Amino acid sequence: MSASHPSALGAKARRVGALIRKEIRQASRDPSSFAIGVVLPLMLILLFGYALSLDVKNVPVAVVLEDSSSQASEIAASFQMSGYFNTRVTPSMREAKELMLASQVSAIVRVPADFARRAQQGDASVEVLVNGIDGNTARIVEAYADAAVAQAGARQAAEGGADPTTAGGQATVESQLWFNSADDSRYFLVPGLIVLIITLIGAFMTSMVVAREWERGTFEALFVTPVRTDEILLGKVAPYFLLGFGGLLLCLFAARFMFHVPIRGSLTTLMAASTLYLLVSVATGLLISSSLKSQFLASQVTLLVTYMPALMLSGFIYDLRSVPLGVRLVSYLVPARYFVSLLQTLFLAGDVWSIVLPNCAVLAVIAVVMLVFTRRATRKVLG
């Protein structure tokens, strides 16, 4: 009995190894595998890392100085020195409004003619008009403008030339950013990009594995072999799991050395969490592939149930707390939601176990459930 057990394990290992070698050869001969596994992640990293930014910078602003005092000039200088604004001083509100209507400026800062006099009385004010077509950008520009005015008042007070109320505010505001001290949206985007890439490689590529075998008529050949269901699954999963892990390492390298995003958590915890999510993605793709026998249909269904929810319902682009309750409840069914929370925490905050452990537990449960359903679906296909 003890002698037959090692021989059975050896036979099983040989069968799985043969399936893995077959799958690797097949993937290496398919140009689309290289394109999805290597080229597309590189393109996404460069696109999201360099081209996409949620920061609002170089906002065109018209500053109307109706007062020629030094206090008014300090307000204009505050906007001109800011990296968030592209400032142009205009002589009148009429010209500034024409620039706003022509979409040449996004905001107007008006310093009234009685600014210096009212500043002496402590009730000076600066009028800020913001183009509200894009409500989110308008709120950000308004906050930036308030900060620029406040900074002008702080400089006046520091020089001893006026009270802080000279800038239109009652006190100097001191702010501090936690976790993202550089105030860079890449800190927020890059961890979410890793989720999209692992979803794309893990789910999309494996979604066509079994369907491709059916279309080419090679899947029937497995019926006459001694391979078992779990061996087929392992042989199919292993190459694409390794490819997805390679994509993860590529993303981590780009995040750290190209975009300088800090990784404050444990690298071991990061790898373990990524392994769980990669298992979920691979199992989902293989389940779809086992249930459908058309590569086209399998790819479309995979994009619909994995990639699009990972993009829209994971918290990658926007805070899910701002969406309607119904949508927020649906997002709890999206595995990418938990992985986005994990990566953002591990990258920017560290090993916060009150967040890491619950999200890892959910991903582990989803991975087990998906693998069980995948095995049943494959066994049903094999009859």
DRENMARTI-966450 format. One line per 8 residues: number of its first residue (from 0); their letters; for each residue x negated, y, z of C-alpha. Coordinates in Angstrom, 2 decimals. Each point is the difference from the previous one (the first is absolute). Layout:
N
NUM = a = X Y Z; ...;
***
This chain:
383
0 = msashpsa = 0.00 0.00 0.00; -2.78 2.41 0.92; -1.85 -0.81 -3.23; 3.02 0.59 -2.20; 0.74 3.38 1.56; -3.27 1.67 -1.12; 0.37 -1.54 -3.45; 3.54 1.40 -0.30;
8 = lgakarrv = -1.23 3.44 1.01; -2.84 -0.28 -2.51; 2.42 -0.91 -2.78; 2.24 2.89 0.95; -2.93 2.40 -0.02; -1.10 -1.24 -3.43; 3.50 0.47 -1.42; 0.31 3.50 1.43;
16 = galirkei = -3.50 0.88 -1.22; 0.86 -1.17 -3.50; 3.16 2.12 -0.02; -1.93 3.05 1.24; -2.69 -0.44 -2.67; 2.70 -0.36 -2.66; 1.75 3.15 1.19; -3.26 1.98 0.13;
24 = rqasrdps = -0.89 -1.05 -3.56; 3.47 0.88 -1.19; -0.08 3.40 1.69; -3.49 0.76 -1.32; 1.16 -0.69 -3.57; 2.99 2.32 0.42; -0.99 3.67 -0.58; 3.07 1.19 1.92;
32 = sfaigvvl = -1.32 -1.59 3.20; -3.18 2.09 -0.17; 2.00 3.10 -0.93; 2.43 -0.35 2.93; -2.53 -1.26 2.51; -2.90 2.40 -0.69; 0.76 2.75 -2.53; 3.41 1.02 1.34;
40 = plmlillf = -1.14 0.31 3.65; -2.90 2.20 -1.12; 2.37 2.18 -2.01; 2.42 0.29 2.93; -2.80 0.87 2.42; -1.30 2.77 -2.26; 3.49 1.27 -0.87; 1.38 0.12 3.53;
48 = gyalsldv = -3.29 1.00 1.58; -0.96 2.84 -2.31; 3.07 1.05 -1.98; 2.82 -0.33 2.53; 0.02 2.29 2.99; 2.71 1.01 2.45; -1.98 3.04 1.10; 1.22 3.40 -1.18;
56 = knvpvavv = -2.96 2.11 -1.14; -0.68 2.96 -2.29; 3.60 1.23 0.31; 0.41 3.15 -2.15; 1.11 2.84 2.28; 0.74 3.68 -0.68; -0.90 2.37 2.84; 1.80 3.37 -0.11;
64 = ledsssqa = -1.82 2.64 2.07; 2.35 2.90 0.58; -2.23 1.15 2.87; -3.61 1.07 -0.57; -1.12 -0.45 3.61; -2.86 -2.23 1.07; 2.49 -2.30 1.73; 1.85 -0.56 -3.28;
72 = seiaasfq = -3.28 -0.61 -1.83; -0.90 -2.61 2.61; 3.22 -1.88 -0.84; -0.91 -0.03 -3.71; -3.56 -1.11 0.78; 1.33 -2.88 2.10; 1.87 -1.38 -3.01; -2.89 0.61 -2.38;
80 = msgyfntr = -2.45 -1.88 2.22; 2.31 -2.97 0.49; -0.64 -3.10 -2.10; 3.74 -0.68 -0.08; 0.89 3.09 -2.02; -0.90 1.51 -3.34; 0.75 3.61 0.87; 0.75 2.94 -2.27;
88 = vtpsmrea = 0.73 3.46 1.42; 2.89 1.75 -1.77; 0.98 3.67 0.35; 3.76 -0.45 0.35; 2.72 -2.47 0.94; 1.53 0.37 -3.47; -3.13 -1.38 -1.66; -0.32 -2.73 2.61;
96 = kelmlasq = 3.60 -1.11 -0.57; -0.59 -0.12 -3.75; -2.99 -2.28 0.64; 2.19 -2.20 2.20; 2.74 -0.22 -2.64; -2.63 -0.93 -2.60; -1.30 -2.76 2.34; -3.43 1.63 0.04;
104 = vsaivrvp = 0.03 0.22 3.78; 1.64 -2.26 2.60; 0.22 2.55 2.81; 0.03 3.74 0.67; -1.55 1.57 3.08; 1.25 3.55 0.59; -1.73 2.34 2.45; 2.49 2.88 0.52;
112 = adfarraq = -0.96 3.67 -0.15; 0.51 0.53 3.73; -2.08 -3.02 1.01; -2.80 1.94 1.75; 2.41 2.24 1.87; 2.15 -2.89 1.17; -3.14 -1.93 0.93; -0.82 2.71 2.52;
120 = qgdasvev = 3.44 -0.58 1.53; -0.54 -3.78 0.10; 2.85 -0.96 -2.37; -1.76 -0.24 -3.39; 1.24 -2.62 -2.44; -1.05 -1.45 -3.34; 2.58 -1.22 -2.50; -0.72 -3.35 -1.67;
128 = lvngidgn = 2.16 -1.13 -2.94; -0.54 -3.59 -1.16; 1.28 -1.72 -3.14; 2.39 -2.61 1.43; 0.49 -2.23 -3.06; -2.21 -2.66 1.59; 1.22 0.10 3.59; -2.84 -2.06 1.45;
136 = tariveay = -2.71 2.06 -1.68; 1.80 3.19 1.00; -0.09 -0.96 3.67; -3.72 -0.80 -0.22; -0.78 3.31 -1.76; 2.05 1.88 2.58; -1.98 -1.61 2.82; -3.28 0.81 -1.75;
144 = adaavaqa = 1.07 3.62 -0.44; 0.95 0.31 3.66; -3.41 -1.39 0.94; -1.80 2.45 -2.28; 1.85 2.94 1.53; -0.72 -1.27 3.51; -3.70 -0.37 -0.83; -0.12 3.58 -1.21;
152 = garqaaeg = 1.42 1.16 3.31; -2.48 -2.14 1.92; -2.93 1.55 -1.87; 1.31 3.49 0.69; 0.31 -0.80 3.69; -3.48 -1.56 0.13; -1.51 3.12 -1.56; 1.73 2.13 2.60;
160 = gadpttag = 1.79 2.03 -2.61; 3.53 -1.05 0.86; 2.23 -2.19 2.07; 0.93 -3.43 -1.43; 3.44 1.43 -0.75; -1.66 1.99 -2.77; 0.31 -3.12 -2.14; 3.68 -0.34 0.67;
168 = gqatvesq = -0.28 -2.67 2.68; 0.08 0.04 3.77; -2.86 -2.50 0.54; -2.77 -1.84 -1.77; 1.09 -3.54 -0.92; -2.57 -2.73 0.52; 0.70 -3.30 -1.77; -1.71 -3.36 -0.05;
176 = lwfnsadd = 0.53 -2.99 -2.26; -0.15 -3.48 1.49; -1.30 -3.01 -1.97; -0.51 2.09 -3.17; -2.30 2.80 1.10; -1.08 0.61 -3.60; 3.65 0.75 -0.94; -0.49 -2.14 -3.11;
184 = sryflvpg = 2.91 -1.89 -1.58; -2.41 -2.73 -1.16; -0.11 -1.17 3.61; 3.70 -0.72 -0.40; 0.05 -1.20 -3.62; -2.93 -2.43 -0.13; 1.31 -2.48 2.64; 3.34 -0.05 -1.83;
192 = livliitl = -1.80 -0.56 -3.29; -1.58 -3.15 1.44; 3.51 -1.31 0.70; 1.04 0.60 -3.62; -3.09 -1.68 -1.42; 0.32 -3.11 2.18; 3.70 -0.19 -0.86; -0.79 0.32 -3.69;
200 = igafmtsm = -2.75 -2.62 -0.02; 1.56 -2.44 2.46; 3.63 0.04 -1.13; -0.10 1.05 -3.64; -2.78 -2.32 -1.15; 1.26 -3.08 1.85; 3.56 0.68 -1.18; -0.99 -1.21 -3.47;
208 = vvarewer = -2.06 -3.03 1.01; 2.66 -2.76 0.00; 2.16 1.77 -2.59; -2.97 0.06 -2.36; -0.51 -3.73 0.51; 3.63 -0.66 -0.92; -0.17 2.20 -3.11; -3.17 -1.72 -1.21;
216 = gtfealfv = 1.36 -3.46 0.73; -2.92 -0.95 2.24; 1.94 -0.21 3.25; 1.56 -3.35 -0.93; -3.46 -1.55 -0.02; -0.10 0.41 3.78; 2.94 -2.40 0.33; -2.16 -3.00 -0.90;
224 = tpvrtdei = -2.86 0.95 2.32; -0.32 -0.93 3.68; -0.10 3.64 1.09; 2.50 1.07 2.64; 2.02 3.16 0.41; -2.23 1.58 2.63; -3.07 -0.79 -2.10; 1.54 1.71 -3.02;
232 = llgkvapy = 0.83 3.06 2.09; -3.49 0.16 1.49; -1.59 -0.38 -3.42; 2.15 2.78 -1.40; -0.36 2.36 2.96; -3.72 -0.23 0.75; -1.42 1.72 -3.14; 2.42 2.93 0.17;
240 = fllgfggl = -0.43 0.29 3.75; -3.76 0.37 -0.56; 0.65 2.50 -2.79; 2.25 2.02 2.27; -2.61 -0.09 2.75; -2.55 1.27 -2.49; 2.36 2.87 -0.85; 0.28 0.76 3.72;
248 = llclfaar = -3.79 0.18 0.39; -0.20 2.26 -3.04; 2.60 2.32 1.52; -1.74 0.08 3.38; -3.29 0.87 -1.70; 1.66 2.81 -1.97; 1.83 1.30 3.08; -3.15 0.16 2.10;
256 = fmfhvpir = -2.66 1.10 -2.48; 1.90 1.77 -2.79; 2.72 1.82 1.95; -1.65 -0.07 3.45; 3.13 -1.19 1.78; -0.98 -1.15 3.51; 0.71 -3.55 1.15; 0.42 0.47 3.74;
264 = gslttlma = 1.44 -3.45 0.76; -1.67 -3.37 0.13; -1.01 -1.38 -3.39; 0.93 -3.49 1.22; 3.52 1.15 0.88; 0.27 1.75 -3.35; -1.00 -3.16 -1.86; 2.39 -2.16 2.04;
272 = astlyllv = 2.95 2.33 -0.66; -0.89 0.17 -3.70; -0.16 -3.79 -0.17; 3.51 -0.27 1.43; 1.40 2.47 -2.52; -1.88 -1.64 -2.86; 1.58 -3.33 0.98; 3.43 1.64 -0.08;
280 = svatglli = -0.65 1.50 -3.45; -1.41 -3.20 -1.48; 2.83 -2.13 1.45; 2.62 2.43 -1.33; -1.47 -0.07 -3.48; -0.27 -3.77 0.02; 3.60 -0.36 1.23; 1.24 2.15 -2.88;
288 = ssslksqf = -2.21 -1.90 -2.43; 1.30 -3.36 1.23; 3.63 1.08 -0.21; -0.20 1.57 -3.47; -1.49 -1.59 -3.10; -0.56 3.17 -2.04; -3.11 2.13 0.43; 1.81 3.14 -1.13;
296 = lasqvtll = 2.91 -0.52 2.38; -2.31 -0.95 2.87; -2.13 3.14 -0.50; 3.04 2.29 -0.11; 1.55 -1.54 3.11; -3.32 0.29 1.83; -0.34 3.68 -0.82; 3.56 0.54 1.18;
304 = vtympalm = -0.23 -1.83 3.33; -3.63 0.63 0.99; -1.80 2.87 -1.75; 2.82 2.54 -0.13; 1.01 -0.48 3.66; -3.68 0.20 0.97; -0.21 3.32 -1.82; 3.28 1.55 1.12;
312 = lsgfiydl = 1.02 -1.65 3.30; -3.27 -0.60 1.83; -0.77 3.48 1.29; -2.86 0.28 -2.49; 1.15 3.26 -1.58; 2.33 1.52 2.60; 1.06 -0.45 3.60; 2.83 -2.53 0.23;
320 = rsvplgvr = 1.46 1.85 2.97; 1.21 2.68 -2.41; 2.04 -2.39 -2.21; 3.68 -0.96 0.56; 0.71 -2.66 2.62; 1.15 -2.57 -2.57; -3.20 0.27 -2.01; -2.06 -0.13 3.18;
328 = lvsylvpa = 1.72 -3.23 1.05; -0.70 -1.57 -3.40; -3.67 0.97 0.33; -0.35 -2.37 2.97; 0.38 -2.87 -2.48; -3.03 1.21 -2.00; -3.26 -1.64 1.15; -2.03 2.90 -1.37;
336 = ryfvsllq = 1.55 2.26 2.65; -1.79 -1.90 2.76; -3.29 -0.17 -1.88; 0.03 3.75 -0.72; 0.49 0.67 3.71; -2.85 -2.39 0.81; -2.46 1.51 -2.46; 0.75 3.61 0.90;
344 = tlflagdv = -0.47 -0.86 3.68; -3.20 -2.01 -0.49; -1.53 2.56 -2.35; 0.83 3.20 1.85; 0.82 -0.83 3.63; -1.83 -3.25 0.80; 1.12 -3.23 1.64; 3.28 1.21 1.46;
352 = wsivlpnc = 1.26 -3.41 1.08; 3.53 1.19 0.71; 0.29 0.57 -3.76; -2.38 -2.65 -1.33; 1.36 -3.05 1.81; 3.74 0.44 -0.76; -0.64 0.72 -3.68; -2.39 -2.95 -0.33;
360 = avlaviav = 2.57 -2.24 1.68; 2.68 1.06 -2.50; -2.34 -0.60 -2.94; -0.95 -3.44 1.38; 3.67 -1.01 0.29; 0.73 1.24 -3.53; -3.03 -1.87 -1.35; 1.10 -3.28 1.61;
368 = vmlvftrr = 3.58 0.41 -1.24; -1.11 0.82 -3.55; -2.42 -2.94 -0.14; 2.74 -2.39 1.22; 2.46 1.25 -2.61; -2.71 -0.16 -2.66; -0.76 -3.64 0.84; 3.67 -0.91 -0.16;
376 = atrkvlg = 0.45 1.80 -3.32; -3.04 -1.74 -1.47; 1.11 -3.40 1.27; 3.40 0.58 -1.56; -1.63 0.83 -3.33; -2.06 -3.17 0.13; 3.14 -1.98 0.76;
***
